[in-house]
C-alpha cells in the first residue's frame, strides 16, 4: 500500500504525518512540487521480460507522460532479489542526490521508497505498482528498495542523457530508517 511518512530532518524518530490515501499523499507532496498519482499497472510481465517488453506493455501510459512533460528519453529499472548487482545499485541510490532533470517514475511491479529532503523535513514515499511520482529537478532525495529489491519502474527524462546524479555529500540518508524498517 502506498504511504507517505513525513519526519523532521533533525529527528527521524518523530513522525509528523503518516497517510496512505492516494489523494492525501498527493496533496501533502504538492507544497514541495512533487506530483503523485495512482495509475493502473495491471499488465502481467514475464519474469524474463526485457526492457522493450515492459515499454511495449505500458506504451499508452508512456505516451501520456511524454505528452504531459515533454520527455524525450526513457528506460526501465527492474530489480529482482537475486540480482548480483543489487547491493551496488542500492548503495548508489541510497546517497542523497539531485538531478538536473525531473525524476519521473511509473512503478509497474513491486515497490520502492523515495526519500525527499525539503524544507527541513524528509518526505518518505512508499511507491508500489501503479504509482507515478515526479520529483522536480534539483530536489534532494534518495531511493531504497531494500536488501532484496523487487520492483520495475519506467523512468522518463527530458534530457537524452537519462539518469545522472549529482551527489550532495550529505550523510542525512544514514540517519533515516531504511526500506525494511519504515513502519
N, C-alpha and C positions, 0 to 999 in steps of 0.2 A: 504494500500500500504506500503510495506517495506520501511524503511527510516533510514538513518544514519545522525545524527547531532553530530558534534564534537565541544566541548567547552573547554576553558581553565579551569583548576581546580580552578583558582583564580577569574574567572569572568564568572559565569554561564549565564549571560545575553548576552555575546558576542559569536555569532555563527561564528566558523571558517570554517566549512564545513557543507553543507546540500545537500545530494544526495538521490535519490530514485531509480536510476538504479541499478539493482542487481549486475552487473559486477563492477560498480563503488564502490558499498558498499564493495564487496569482496576485491577489490584492496586497498581500504582505510584501511581495517582491517588487511591485511597481515603483515604490519610492526610491529603489536603488537602480532602476532602469532595466531590471531583468524581467523577461517575459516567460510565462509558464502556461502551457495549455495541455489538455488531455486530448489525445487523438486516438484513433483506432490503430492497433498494431496486432492484428489477428491473423496475419498470413503466416502459416507454418513454414519454417525454414528447415531444410535438411541439416543434420549435424555437420555435413561436409560442404555446405553451401559456401561458394566463394563470394567475393565482394560483388561481382556482377550479378549474381543470383539475388543477393539482398537488395541491390539497387533496382533491379527489374521488378521484384515483388512490391516495392514501395514507390514505383515511378510516379504515380499520381500525387502522392504526398510531397515528393521531391519537387515536382513541377510547381506545386502551390507555394512551397517555400522559396524556390528560385524567383518566382514572380513577386512575392512579398518583399524580399530583401535584396534582390539584385545579385544573388550568389552565383558565382562563376565556376567554382570547383567543389568537389565533394569526395568523400572517402567513407570507408566503413571501418570502424574499430570493433573487433569481435574477439572476445576473450573467453576461453574455457578454463576450468580449474586445472587441467593437465598441461596447459601451455608452458613450455620451459622458459619462455620469455616473460612470464607473468611477474616474477619478483623485480626484474629490471624495469619493466613498464610501470609497475606500481610505484617504485621509487621516483621515477621520472615525473609522474603525475602528482605525487604527494607533496612536492615542494611548491610553496606559493609562487605563482607566476601571473603574468598578464599576457595579453596578445594585442597586436596592432589591429587585429581583425575581430569581429564578433565571434564568439564561440557558440555555434548552434548545434544542438544535438537532439536527434529524434531517436529515442530508445525503442527498439523493435523486439528485443529479448532481454530477459534478466533484469538486473538492477545495478545501480551505481550511485555514488553520493558526491554531490558538489558542495564545496565549502566556499562561500562568497564573503570576502572581508571588506566591509564598507561601513563608514560612519561609526567606528568604534564597536562594531558588532560582527559576529560571524553567523551567517545565514547558512544552515546546513540543510540541503535539499536532497532527500532521497528520491531518486527518479527510478521508475520502472517502465516496463514495456508500455508504450502508449503515451509516454510523457515527452513533451517538446519543451526544451529550455533554451533560451537565447540570452547569453551573457554578453553585455556590451564590451567593445574593445576598451582596454585599459583597466578593467575591473580585476583587482587582485583576487585570486582564487586558487584552489587545488581540488583534486578529484581522487576518490578512493573507491575501489570495487572489492576490497578485501584481499585476504591471502589466497583465496580460491575463487577468483573472479568468474562470473558467468553473466555476460551481457553482450549485446550487439547494439551499436548506435551508428546512425548515419550522421556524418558531420558535414556541414556546408560552410563555405568560405567565400568572401568577396574576392580575396586575393588568390591567384592561381598557385601561390606557394603552399597553401594548406596550413596545417597546424605548425606554428612556430611560437615557441615560448620565450618570454623574457623573464627570467627568474629574478625575484625581488631580493633574495638573500635573507629574508626574514625567516625566523625559526618558529613562527606562530603555529604552523601546522603540527608541530611536535607537541603542543600543549593541548590539543583538542582530541576528543575521542575518535578513534579510527572507525571505519565502517562496521566492523564486527561488534563494537561495544556501544554504539549510539543507542540510547534507549529512552 
